[in-house]
Amino acid sequence: MGEEAYRLDRCLTQLLRAGWLDGVHGVLLGSWEECGPYAGLRPLLLDRLGGLGVPVAEEFGFGHGEGALTVPFGVAAELDADAGTLTLDEPALR
């Protein structure tokens, strides 16, 4: 469940260098349960993702922890990082 900070750093760096995050319009960060204190992870996440120049919403509530939210892939949505909201443009299920 948990990951050490150096492993998160490696994963994010690999995604960035491979171009997987090119063209994103925003980033949602979920829970970081069992990954150490979030205060210690936050600088790493912001350092890696800050160069994207897009809104980053933190501690959004999805992930592998108990009571985690489900976030659908491939559904158009509007992210308001300041308000911490994600509004789906269409239903996640049909």
Buried (B, 14 or more C-beta within 10 A) or exposed (E): EEBEBEEBBEEBEEBBEEEEBEEEEBBBBBBBEEBEEBEEBBEBBEEBBEEBEBBBBBBBEBBEEEEBEEBEEEEEBEBEBEEEEBEEEEEEEE
